Amino acid sequence: MSLSALQQLKERLPLSARMPLVFLGHGSPMNIIEDNAYRAMWSELGRTLPRPKAILVVSAHWMTSGSTLVDVSANPRTIHDFYGFPEALYQQKYPAKGDPKLAGEVANMLSDFNSNTDDAWGLDHGAWALLQSMYPNADVPVFQLSVDVTRDMQWHLAMGKVLSELRDRGVLILGSGNIVHNLRQLRFDGQDHDWALEFDAYFAHKLNERNFSSLADLNSMGSLMKMSNPTLEHYSPALTIAGASDDRDEMITLAEGIDLGSVSMRSFMFY
């Protein structure tokens, strides 16, 4: 989506009392400091969205096994969970406040998902890399929800449905990951893998159809899914966001394209 189209969308968004749902492909940590189209879109999106009372981030970079954790820290730390990048990235800080009360309520809401609270995590780069562009003043409370990597995709869809009620309370639910994420197959020559393009197009088609059950059926996607996502932590946040939507929502694509040959930057919003 062009920046001008996002600006036009701003005129329609306030008509709804509910907060939108956003999934953003975060890609390489270099997007944090590079002047590129993705970072420009994140900035414009922050100016376009109705101002949230709080932000709940479902990030691919907080993985848990057998439990769902909700960060209840009052001052979440900035986590630099990447290696071998320029020193400028490690100097970045995102000093947003948390929302311990709301985060505790979310943990209670998710009792059927083996939830618990945590006060040690903070904000990993799947969260603050985006928020630094969207809300550069760090003046909106934010907290994270972990991704239980032991669960199937129907489970992540169902969790999104439970979380959806937060939209009516002014909470922006932000998913952060990548639809295609295979770091072993990175290419630096600008050539996209055919399988990455194919899976990204398949996902877009099923998402536009609202055929979320197909996107959750990993077996039906076979080897194409396994090549595109050898692990599922970057994929599942998109299912959580989809699960929080309903028939009242319209959907738009915010960004698309394959980065480094094997990372989809596809991003979308329900509103």
N, C-alpha and C positions, 0 to 999 in steps of 0.2 A: 504494500500500500504506500502511495506517495505521501509526503508530508502535507501537501495541500489537501489530500483526501482526508487525512486525519484531522486537519483543522476544520474541515466542513462537518466531520462527524461530531465534533464538539458541540455543535448547535443542537444535535438530536439527543445526546446522552443525558442532559439534565431532565428530560421528560420522564425518565424512569426513576422511581424512588429506590430501586435496587442497584447495588454496585455491580459493575461488569465483572466478568471472569476473564483472566488473562493467562495465556501460556506463552512464554518467550523462550526461543532457542538462545542459549547464552554463548555457546561456542567457546573459542579460545579465550583464556584470560587476557590476551593482548587486546581484545575488544574494549577492555577497561580504559586503556590509555590511547588507543589509536583513533584517529579522526576518520570514521567510516560510516557507511549508511546504517548499519545496525545501531550504533551508538546514537546517531542522529534520530532514529526512529524511537528509541527508548526515551530520549529527552522530550520529543514532541508528544509521545504518549502520556508522559507525566503531566504535561500541560493540558492535555485533552481530557483526561479522565476526571470525573467528579472527585473532589478531594475526599479521600477516605478518612475515617476516624482511626483506623488501624489497618495494618497489612499482615496477612498470614501468608507466609511463603512455604511452598512445598518444593524443596530443592533436592536435586539428584545427589548432592554432595553430603547429605546427612543420611547415612544408611544404617538401619538397625535390623536385627534378626529376631523375629518372634514378638516384637512389641512396637508400639507407636509412641514416640516421645514428643512432648510439646515443651518448647523452651519457655520457661517462666522467669528468666533472669530480668532484672530491672534495667540493667545496662549491658546489653549483649555485646560481647567482644567481637572485633573484626578478625576473622580467621583467614590466614593466607595459606590456603590448602592447595598449593601448586608449587612446582619445583623447576628450577632451571630457567627462570624468566628474568627480565631486566630488574634491577634493583628498585626502579621507580614503582613497580607494582607492590613491592613489599613495604613501601612507605605509605601506601594508601590506608586511610582510616574512614570508617563510617559510623559516627558516634550517635546513632539513633537510640532513643529509649525503647525499652520493651513495654509490654503490657501484661504484667503478671496476673492481674485479676481475670482479664479476658482469656489469657492463655490457659489458666486453670479451668475456666468454664469449658473451653474447647476440649481439654483432656477429659472432663466429665461427659461431654457430649459423645465422645468416641469410646466410651466404656466397652462397647461391643467389639472394638478393634484392639483390645488388649493395650489400652493407652496408659500412660503415666507421665508425670511431669519431670522436667530436667532443668537444672539451673547452671549447667556447665558448658553448654554448646556455644551459643551465640549466633553469629551470622557468617556462614561460609561464603565463598565467592559466588556460588550460584545465586545467592540472595543479594549481597551488597554490590556486586558488579553491575547488576541491573538497577538497583535502587539509587546508586550514586548518580546515575544519569536521570532517572525518573524524578527523584526527589533530592536534589543536590544539597539542600539545607538540612537534611536528616531530621526533619521536624514532624514526621509522622511515626507513631509507635509501630514497631514491627517485631514479629516473633516467628519462629520456624516450627514446622512439623516434619518429623522424620519420615523416611521412606522405608517401609518394612520389605526387604528384598526377598523374603521367604513366601510372600503371598502372590496369588494369581491376579490377573488384571481385572477380573470381575470384582475382586475385593477392593481394588483401588477405585473402580467406578462407584461401588456402593459407599465408600467413604466420602467421595465427593458429594453424593446425594445428601448425606447427613450434614456435611459442612455447608450446604447451600443456604441454610437458614441465616447464616452470618451475613449474607448479602443484604438482607433487610435491616441489618444493624450497622450499616455503613462500613463493613469490612471488605477490603479488596483481597480476594483470594488469587494469589499469583503462583503459577506453576513455572518452574525453571528446570530445563533439561535440554534434550535434543531428540527429535523424532528418529534420526539416524545418527548413531554414535559408535563408530568403530575406529578406535585410535591406532590399532595395529595396521590399518590400511590407509593411513594418511598419505596424501600426495601433495607435494609442494610445487608441482609443475602446472597447476591450474586445470588438470584433467579430472573430471568427475567420474567416479565408478558408475558403470551402467546399473548395477544393482542398487546403488544408493539413489539414483534418479528414479528407478522403478518403484522402490518402496516408498519414497517420499510422495510420488504421484498417487500410489495406491492409498496411502494414509489420507491425503488430501481429498480424494474421491469419496472414501467412506465417511470422512468427517463431514463433508458437505451434505452427504445423504443422511447424516445423524445415525449412521449404522455403527454405533459404538460397540455392539456385541461382536461384530466382525473384527474390530480393532483390538478387542480383548481376547479373541480366539487365536492364541499363538500357534497352535497346531495347524490351523487352516492356512497360515502364512508360510509354514514350512521353512525351507532353507533360506528363502529371501529374508525372513525375519531374523534368523540366526546370524546371517552375514551382516545385516544392518544393525543389529543390536546383540552382540555377543553376551552382554549383560543388560539388565532391564531397568536399572535405576534412573537412566536418563529418559527412558520412554514412559514409565509409569506416571510421572507427574502430569503428563498430557491427558491420561485417562481420568485422573482425579478431577481435573478441570472440566473435562467433558461430562463426567458424572454429576457435577454440580449444576449443569445447565438444565433447562426444561423447554417445553414447547413454546413458551412465550418469547424465548430469546431469538434474536437474529445473530448471525455469525459473520465475521469478516476475517480475512487474512491480513496480518500485519506485516509479515515478511516471508520470503521464501528464497530458496537457493541452497546449493551445496557448497560448503566451505572446506578447503583442504582435501577435497576429493571424497570424504567419507563422513562428513558432519552436516546434518541438515539444520539450517537456521529457520525452518518454518515456524512461524509464530501466528497465533490467532486469538480472537477475543469473542466472547459471547456477551451480548448486552440487550 
